[in-house]
Amino acid sequence: MDVLTTTELMTGFLSVLGTGILFLMVTSRAPKQLHDEIARRVERSIALLDTFEESRSR
């Protein structure tokens, strides 16, 4: 049975750590992008409603 050398063990550990950090960055970014898109759509809807109200009151 082969035993991992220190170099192989450290390489594996750093690979798992890097993958975990990358996964956390990707999953935490998605909700922000979704939130930003929802905010943009709400702003557009409010602007459209304001335009409609202005043209209706004339």
C-alpha positions, 0 to 999 in steps of 0.5 A: 500500500502506497503512502502519499508523500507530503507534497502530494498531500499538500497538493490535494489539500490546496486543490480541495481548498481552491475548489471550495473557495471557487464554489463559494464565490460562484454561489454567493455571486448568483443571488446578487446578480438576481437581486440586481436584475429584479431591482432593475425591472422594478425600477423600469416598471415604476418608471413606466407606471409614472409615465402612464400616470402623467399621460393619463392626468393630462 
